[in-house]
Amino acid sequence: MDRLELRAALIAAGVADGYYRIQDVHEPVPTPPDFLFLRRTRGAWETGAYERGLYQVIARHTSESAACAHLLRLLT
């Protein structure tokens, strides 16, 4: 699963848009105060939570598909 497929799966599951942010695929405006995220960093993919203005990484993944699967599990 890639980020576009993850977005489609979250829509199909009825997950509200403001609950998550997927880098370069789904970045809600205005930015919600709290959400789960998936982003790419140098050499890794991260999933985590944004809360009270701070990003907290929950897990680092070596592949996009592993990160997408993790965020899907967190949200459904």
LINJOVEN-V668624 format. One record per residue. OMEGA is omega in degrees with one decimal (* if undefined). D_FIRST is the distance of its C-alpha to the first C-alpha in whole Angstrom. Layout:
BEGIN
omega->[OMEGA	OMEGA]
d_first->[D_FIRST	D_FIRST]
END
This chain:
BEGIN
omega->[174.0	-175.1	178.4	177.7	176.5	178.9	179.4	179.4	179.2	175.1	-179.8	-179.9	178.4	179.1	-177.6	-177.8	-176.3	-177.9	-173.7	175.2	177.4	-175.4	176.9	-179.5	-179.4	-179.4	-173.7	177.5	-3.2	-179.6	177.6	-179.3	-179.3	177.4	171.1	-176.5	170.7	179.8	176.6	174.0	-179.8	174.1	-178.5	173.1	-179.1	169.0	-178.1	-178.3	172.7	-175.8	177.5	176.3	-178.6	173.6	175.9	-179.9	177.0	-178.1	172.9	-175.0	179.2	-179.5	176.6	-177.6	178.1	178.7	178.6	178.8	179.8	179.4	177.0	177.1	-179.4	-173.9	-178.6	*]
d_first->[0	4	7	8	6	6	10	10	10	12	14	15	15	18	17	20	19	21	19	17	16	13	15	15	14	15	19	21	25	27	25	25	27	25	21	18	16	13	15	15	18	20	18	16	13	15	15	18	21	23	26	30	29	27	24	23	21	19	17	16	13	14	10	8	5	8	9	7	7	11	11	10	13	15	15	15]
END
